[in-house]
Amino acid sequence: MKKYGLIGYPLTHSFSKKFFTEKFENEGLDNHQYELYPLPNLSDLPDLIKSIPDLCGLNVTVPHKIGVMYYLDRIDPAAKEIDAVNCIKILNHQPVEAFFSGELSSMNVRLEGYNTDAYAFEESLKPLIKKYHQKALVLGTGGASRAVAYVLEKLGISYQLVSRRNIRKQLSYKKLTADIMNEHLLIINTTPLGTAPNIEECPDIPYESLSSKHLLYDLVYNPAETEFLKRGKAKGATVKNGMEMLHMQAEKSWEIWNS
């Protein structure tokens, strides 16, 4: 049995198991299994991997996309530049190979880290971009925001990070004026705010300043329409949830695990 899974905490909102279970059934992959592995403490990762000998790959979600890099033997150059990993390929190590590679892991496996969020975000965003989407606000500063920032730089879209704290190179939500909102017509939510079951929550931005030229992209996909997107739609903005991004990054992970 080939096993795959998702680590993070909490995982009650995740559709990843449903996606891969249906994929395996549709493709006749009876000897494949995908499970959720809630991991409050990342330090428990080695024990988890040791306890599942057939584990071939993992997806990584909040809050571990940055911290997990400490446990990896190799990080893909793009993921290293992004400084966040959401996909791990697990390779069995023969003792002799491990000795000569210099990668003697206590887990007796080789862990390779990749970022499939960036690919999925870029491919799902590009069809929606208009000429006037030249500046963006990125809400949140976690691992997902790093993939988003990487893509925006690649596309030549300038951006401003927004967080609850007023620190260097970041705007606080309290400093988002009408002028700033009118200037930044692309707004991406990379925080978990609004994720089920807390569907009434949303980023604290001045929604009254939104217009039909705004594009609101929410990485959250459960529920399909978050409070963030509802408020944007009410002002005539174009809105996009994270479901397509989820599917794209999952397929990219599958490609990596089988390469």
Beta strands, then each sheet from edge to edge (+ up, - down):
strand 1: 2-8
strand 2: 32-38
strand 3: 55-60
strand 4: 74-75
strand 5: 87-92
strand 6: 109-114
strand 7: 135-139
strand 8: 158-163
strand 9: 170-172
strand 10: 186-189
strand 11: 215-218
strand 12: 238-240
sheet 1: 2+ 1+ 3+ 5- 6+ 4+
sheet 2: 9+ 8+ 7+ 10+ 11+ 12+
end
